[in-house]
Amino acid sequence: MSKGKYIRGASRRSLLQQFGAAAIGISFAGGLSACGRQGGGSERVVNFYNWDTYIGPTTLEDFQAAAGARVEMSLFATNDELFARLRAGNPGFDVIVPSNEFVTRMSQAQMLMELDHSKIPNMANLLPEFQDAAFDPGRRYSMPYTWLVLGIAYRKDRMPAGFVPNSWRYLFDSPQFSQRLALLSESADLIRLCAKYKGHSVNGIPDAMLAEIEQMLIRQKPHIKAFHEDDGQDLLAAGEVDIVLEYNGDIAQLMAGPGGEAFDFVVPTEGTLINSDCLCIPTGAPHVDDAHAFINYLLDAEAGKKITEEIQYPTPNAAVAALMGPEYQSNRVIFPPAEVMAVSEYGAFEGDDKSRQYEEIFTRINAA
């Protein structure tokens, strides 16, 4: 899934221009530190591969002050990109943030290390429903970082009077917002939401329905301004589109910033896809002990509060939730209504063949 660049009225790129990448411990070049390997070197380093705008403003520096290890953070835009980067072997990452389905996929492919829970005592801070997970029984390979839902974000002044776009139809099967809409480029999420629109589960989609979805999106293609990877809310904020498929936390960030009252977010009545982004240690991580320490730190109540205040995503951490104020706890964008959550689902990994099938379908749609 894509996490966007918008933070409190400034993109991560503009922050980099203002302060410099080194000042906030971020690397875009993909070069990973070879220093600080366990048992050698004078400097301890954690190489962190994360979504954009998905960390607190001082989290990296705070961890270094607390633990003595510097964090080098590189960014990816989709789970597909993350998986492709590590498929041929770990280039040196210590902590990564795959979504639930990819935790299963990567663990089955032996791309993740089993976690040592004795080194993550802050696991006790998690809400009971996140202590275990169907996609990772016993939390052998992952700790939950956030949970999130996909929905429709829109500019209120560009909608007909009193109109709320509360169906996936307006994105997938309607010319109403021709060349003023943007869809997510992550193949599995997009296809599963189309199945939801058609009244099917996001899982176990039959081939006949996949063919229908492909043709539906090819018909819709002339009306689509962009398939975005990491900038859906930026397109919306810049006025390039009026309506976009996005994650709730990204739009909560946008709405909390300057001019945020111009935007709104709705989860369609058909239901949506729920995701959980997780903290994992990839096989071959060079700094395993500090990787565990970093994951444990991210699950700390005060550290998690700073992260949650910044990224505006739902937290699976009970200790963090207890510290958040009513503006967060009652935010209907961050926490969608119970009636739509009741008809929403997690996507399950259904094998490499199915994943490749989704990717091939999206490639054909994008090329149409």
C-alpha positions as CSV (number, residue, x, y, z in Angstrom):
1,M,0.0,0.0,0.0
2,S,1.1,3.6,-0.5
3,K,1.5,6.1,2.3
4,G,1.6,9.6,1.0
5,K,4.0,12.5,1.3
6,Y,1.7,15.1,2.9
7,I,2.6,16.2,6.5
8,R,1.1,19.2,8.1
9,G,1.1,21.2,4.9
10,A,4.6,20.2,3.8
11,S,5.8,17.2,1.8
12,R,8.7,15.0,3.1
13,R,10.6,16.3,0.0
14,S,10.2,19.9,1.1
15,L,11.4,19.0,4.6
16,L,14.4,17.4,3.1
17,Q,15.2,20.5,1.1
18,Q,14.8,22.6,4.2
19,F,16.8,20.6,6.7
20,G,18.9,18.2,4.5
21,A,18.5,14.4,4.5
22,A,21.3,13.8,7.0
23,A,19.6,16.0,9.5
24,I,16.6,13.6,9.8
25,G,18.4,10.4,9.0
26,I,16.8,9.6,5.7
27,S,18.4,8.1,2.6
28,F,16.8,8.0,-0.9
29,A,19.8,6.7,-2.7
30,G,19.3,3.1,-1.6
31,G,22.9,2.8,-0.3
32,L,22.9,1.1,3.1
33,S,25.3,1.5,5.9
34,A,27.9,-1.2,6.3
35,C,28.9,0.2,9.7
36,G,27.9,-1.0,13.1
37,R,27.5,-4.7,12.4
38,Q,26.9,-6.7,15.6
39,G,30.2,-7.4,17.1
40,G,32.2,-5.0,14.9
41,G,32.7,-1.4,14.0
42,S,32.6,1.7,16.1
43,E,29.1,2.9,15.2
44,R,25.8,1.1,15.6
45,V,23.3,1.5,12.8
46,V,19.7,0.3,12.1
47,N,18.8,0.3,8.4
48,F,15.1,1.0,8.3
49,Y,13.0,0.5,5.1
50,N,9.7,2.4,5.6
51,W,6.8,4.0,3.9
52,D,7.0,7.8,3.4
53,T,5.7,10.1,6.1
54,Y,5.3,7.1,8.4
55,I,7.3,8.1,11.5
56,G,7.3,10.7,14.2
57,P,9.3,14.0,13.6
58,T,11.9,13.1,16.2
59,T,11.6,9.3,16.5
60,L,14.9,8.4,14.8
61,E,16.8,11.0,16.8
62,D,15.0,9.9,20.1
63,F,15.9,6.3,19.5
64,Q,19.6,7.2,18.9
65,A,19.6,9.2,22.1
66,A,18.0,6.3,24.1
67,A,19.8,3.3,22.5
68,G,22.9,4.7,21.0
69,A,22.2,3.3,17.5
70,R,21.7,5.6,14.5
71,V,18.8,4.9,12.2
72,E,19.2,5.2,8.4
73,M,15.7,5.3,6.8
74,S,15.1,4.5,3.2
75,L,11.6,4.8,1.6
76,F,9.4,2.6,-0.6
77,A,6.1,3.3,-2.2
78,T,4.3,0.0,-2.4
79,N,4.4,-3.5,-1.0
80,D,5.2,-4.8,-4.5
81,E,8.3,-2.5,-4.5
82,L,9.4,-3.8,-1.1
83,F,9.0,-7.4,-2.1
84,A,10.9,-6.9,-5.3
85,R,13.7,-5.2,-3.5
86,L,14.2,-8.1,-1.1
87,R,13.3,-11.0,-3.4
88,A,16.9,-11.5,-4.6
89,G,18.3,-11.2,-1.1
90,N,18.4,-8.6,1.6
91,P,20.7,-5.7,0.5
92,G,21.2,-4.8,4.2
93,F,17.9,-3.8,5.8
94,D,17.3,-4.5,9.5
95,V,13.7,-3.5,9.9
96,I,11.0,-3.3,7.2
97,V,7.3,-2.5,7.3
98,P,5.2,-4.9,5.0
99,S,1.5,-5.0,5.2
100,N,-0.4,-8.1,6.5
101,E,-0.7,-10.0,3.3
102,F,3.0,-9.5,2.5
103,V,4.0,-10.7,6.0
104,T,2.5,-14.0,5.1
105,R,4.0,-14.0,1.6
106,M,7.5,-13.1,2.8
107,S,7.5,-15.4,5.7
108,Q,6.5,-18.3,3.5
109,A,9.3,-17.4,1.2
110,Q,11.8,-17.4,4.1
111,M,12.4,-13.7,3.7
112,L,11.7,-12.9,7.3
113,M,13.4,-13.8,10.6
114,E,11.5,-15.1,13.5
115,L,11.3,-12.5,16.2
116,D,12.7,-13.0,19.7
117,H,9.7,-11.9,21.8
118,S,11.9,-11.7,24.9
119,K,13.6,-8.7,23.3
120,I,10.3,-7.0,22.6
121,P,8.7,-6.5,26.1
122,N,6.6,-3.6,24.8
123,M,4.6,-6.2,22.9
124,A,2.6,-6.2,26.2
125,N,1.3,-2.7,25.2
126,L,-0.7,-4.1,22.2
127,L,-4.4,-4.3,22.2
128,P,-5.6,-7.9,22.8
129,E,-6.9,-8.3,19.3
130,F,-3.5,-7.5,17.9
131,Q,-1.5,-9.8,20.1
132,D,-2.1,-12.5,17.5
133,A,-2.9,-12.4,13.8
134,A,-4.4,-14.8,11.3
135,F,-1.8,-13.7,8.8
136,D,1.0,-14.4,11.3
137,P,-0.1,-16.9,14.0
138,G,1.7,-16.3,17.3
139,R,3.3,-13.1,15.9
140,R,6.3,-15.2,14.9
141,Y,7.5,-12.7,12.3
142,S,5.7,-9.4,12.9
143,M,4.7,-6.7,15.3
144,P,1.8,-4.4,14.4
145,Y,2.7,-0.8,13.7
146,T,-0.7,0.6,12.4
147,W,-3.9,-0.6,11.0
148,L,-5.7,1.3,8.2
149,V,-8.5,1.3,5.7
150,L,-8.9,2.5,2.1
151,G,-11.7,4.9,1.2
152,I,-12.6,7.8,-1.0
153,A,-11.1,11.3,-0.4
154,Y,-12.6,14.3,-2.1
155,R,-12.7,18.1,-2.4
156,K,-16.0,19.1,-1.0
157,D,-16.4,22.2,-3.2
158,R,-16.1,20.1,-6.4
159,M,-19.0,17.8,-5.5
160,P,-22.6,18.5,-6.3
161,A,-24.5,20.2,-3.5
162,G,-25.0,17.8,-0.6
163,F,-23.4,14.9,-2.5
164,V,-21.2,12.4,-0.7
165,P,-19.4,9.8,-3.0
166,N,-20.1,6.9,-0.8
167,S,-19.8,4.1,-3.4
168,W,-16.9,2.6,-5.2
169,R,-18.9,3.1,-8.4
170,Y,-17.7,6.7,-8.6
171,L,-14.1,5.6,-8.9
172,F,-14.4,2.3,-10.8
173,D,-17.5,2.4,-12.9
174,S,-18.7,5.9,-13.7
175,P,-17.7,8.8,-16.0
176,Q,-19.0,11.4,-13.4
177,F,-15.5,12.6,-12.5
178,S,-13.8,12.0,-15.8
179,Q,-10.1,13.0,-15.7
180,R,-10.6,14.3,-12.2
181,L,-10.0,11.0,-10.3
182,A,-7.0,9.0,-9.3
183,L,-6.7,5.3,-8.3
184,L,-4.2,3.4,-6.3
185,S,-1.5,1.6,-8.3
186,E,-1.2,-1.4,-5.9
187,S,-2.6,-4.2,-7.9
188,A,-4.0,-6.5,-5.3
189,D,-5.7,-3.7,-3.3
190,L,-7.3,-2.2,-6.4
191,I,-8.6,-5.5,-7.7
192,R,-9.9,-6.6,-4.3
193,L,-11.8,-3.3,-3.9
194,C,-13.4,-3.8,-7.3
195,A,-14.5,-7.2,-6.1
196,K,-16.0,-5.6,-3.0
197,Y,-17.9,-3.2,-5.2
198,K,-19.3,-6.2,-7.1
199,G,-20.6,-7.7,-3.9
200,H,-17.8,-10.4,-3.5
201,S,-15.3,-10.9,-0.7
202,V,-11.9,-9.4,-1.2
203,N,-10.6,-13.0,-1.0
204,G,-11.2,-16.0,-3.2
205,I,-12.2,-13.9,-6.3
206,P,-13.0,-16.3,-9.1
207,D,-11.3,-16.0,-12.5
208,A,-14.6,-15.0,-14.2
209,M,-15.0,-12.0,-11.9
210,L,-11.3,-11.1,-12.3
211,A,-12.0,-10.9,-16.0
212,E,-15.0,-8.7,-15.4
213,I,-12.9,-6.4,-13.2
214,E,-10.2,-6.1,-15.8
215,Q,-12.7,-5.1,-18.4
216,M,-14.5,-2.7,-16.1
217,L,-11.2,-0.8,-15.3
218,I,-10.2,-0.8,-18.9
219,R,-13.5,0.9,-19.7
220,Q,-12.9,3.3,-16.8
221,K,-9.3,4.0,-17.9
222,P,-10.1,7.1,-20.1
223,H,-11.7,8.7,-17.1
224,I,-8.7,8.1,-14.7
225,K,-6.2,10.9,-14.4
226,A,-3.6,8.8,-12.7
227,F,-2.7,5.6,-10.9
228,H,-0.8,7.0,-8.0
229,E,1.8,5.3,-5.9
230,D,2.7,7.7,-3.2
231,D,0.9,11.0,-3.8
232,G,-2.8,10.5,-3.9
233,Q,-3.5,13.2,-1.2
234,D,-0.9,15.5,-2.8
235,L,-2.8,15.3,-6.1
236,L,-5.9,16.2,-4.2
237,A,-4.3,19.0,-2.3
238,A,-2.8,20.5,-5.5
239,G,-6.2,20.5,-7.2
240,E,-5.0,18.1,-9.9
241,V,-7.9,15.7,-9.0
242,D,-11.2,16.1,-7.1
243,I,-11.6,12.5,-5.9
244,V,-9.0,9.8,-5.0
245,L,-8.7,6.3,-3.6
246,E,-6.5,6.7,-0.5
247,Y,-5.8,5.5,3.0
248,N,-7.6,7.1,5.9
249,G,-4.4,8.2,7.8
250,D,-3.1,10.1,4.7
251,I,-6.3,12.0,4.5
252,A,-6.5,12.6,8.2
253,Q,-3.0,14.2,7.9
254,L,-4.3,16.4,5.0
255,M,-7.4,17.4,6.9
256,A,-5.4,18.3,10.0
257,G,-3.2,20.7,8.0
258,P,-3.7,24.2,6.6
259,G,-6.8,24.3,4.5
260,G,-7.9,20.8,5.6
261,E,-11.5,21.8,5.9
262,A,-11.8,21.7,2.1
263,F,-11.5,17.9,2.1
264,D,-13.4,14.9,3.4
265,F,-13.1,11.2,3.4
266,V,-15.7,8.4,3.3
267,V,-15.6,4.6,3.4
268,P,-18.1,3.3,0.8
269,T,-21.2,1.5,2.0
270,E,-20.1,-1.7,0.2
271,G,-17.2,-2.0,2.7
272,T,-13.5,-1.8,2.2
273,L,-10.1,-3.5,2.6
274,I,-8.5,-3.4,6.0
275,N,-4.7,-3.5,6.2
276,S,-2.2,-3.7,9.1
277,D,1.3,-2.5,8.5
278,C,3.9,-4.5,10.5
279,L,7.4,-4.3,11.8
280,C,9.6,-7.2,10.7
281,I,13.3,-8.2,10.5
282,P,14.2,-9.5,7.1
283,T,16.4,-12.6,6.7
284,G,20.0,-11.6,6.6
285,A,19.6,-8.4,8.7
286,P,23.1,-7.3,9.7
287,H,22.1,-5.7,13.0
288,V,19.6,-8.1,14.6
289,D,19.9,-7.0,18.3
290,D,19.5,-3.4,17.5
291,A,16.6,-4.2,15.1
292,H,14.8,-5.8,18.0
293,A,15.6,-2.8,20.2
294,F,14.2,-0.5,17.5
295,I,11.0,-2.4,17.1
296,N,10.6,-2.5,20.9
297,Y,11.1,1.3,21.0
298,L,8.5,1.9,18.3
299,L,6.0,0.0,20.6
300,D,6.8,2.2,23.6
301,A,3.8,4.4,24.7
302,E,5.5,7.8,24.6
303,A,7.4,7.0,21.3
304,G,4.2,5.6,19.8
305,K,2.2,8.7,20.8
306,K,4.6,11.0,18.9
307,I,4.4,8.8,15.9
308,T,0.6,8.6,16.0
309,E,0.2,12.3,16.5
310,E,2.2,12.9,13.3
311,I,0.9,10.1,11.0
312,Q,-2.7,10.1,12.1
313,Y,-3.3,6.4,11.6
314,P,-5.2,4.1,13.9
315,T,-2.9,2.5,16.5
316,P,-3.0,-1.1,17.6
317,N,-1.2,-0.1,20.7
318,A,-3.4,0.2,23.8
319,A,-0.8,2.2,25.7
320,V,-0.5,4.7,22.9
321,A,-4.3,5.0,22.5
322,A,-4.7,5.8,26.2
323,L,-2.4,8.9,25.8
324,M,-4.2,10.3,22.7
325,G,-6.7,13.0,23.1
326,P,-10.4,13.0,22.1
327,E,-9.8,14.7,18.8
328,Y,-7.9,11.6,17.7
329,Q,-10.1,9.0,19.5
330,S,-13.4,10.4,18.0
331,N,-12.0,11.2,14.5
332,R,-14.4,9.5,12.1
333,V,-11.7,9.5,9.4
334,I,-9.2,7.6,11.5
335,F,-11.9,5.3,13.0
336,P,-14.7,4.7,10.4
337,P,-18.2,3.9,11.5
338,A,-18.9,0.5,12.9
339,E,-21.5,-0.3,10.2
340,V,-18.9,0.0,7.4
341,M,-16.2,-1.8,9.4
342,A,-18.6,-4.7,9.8
343,V,-18.6,-5.3,6.1
344,S,-14.9,-4.8,5.6
345,E,-12.2,-7.4,5.5
346,Y,-8.5,-8.1,5.6
347,G,-6.9,-9.4,2.4
348,A,-5.2,-12.8,2.6
349,F,-2.2,-14.0,0.8
350,E,-3.5,-16.6,-1.7
351,G,-0.2,-17.8,-3.2
352,D,2.4,-16.4,-5.6
353,D,0.4,-17.4,-8.6
354,K,-2.5,-15.3,-7.5
355,S,-0.3,-12.3,-6.7
356,R,1.3,-12.6,-10.2
357,Q,-2.1,-12.8,-11.7
358,Y,-3.1,-9.5,-10.0
359,E,0.1,-7.8,-11.2
360,E,-0.5,-9.0,-14.8
361,I,-4.1,-7.8,-14.7
362,F,-3.0,-4.3,-13.5
363,T,-0.2,-4.2,-16.1
364,R,-2.8,-4.8,-18.9
365,I,-5.1,-2.1,-17.4
366,N,-2.3,0.4,-17.1
367,A,-1.2,-0.2,-20.7
368,A,-4.8,0.0,-22.1
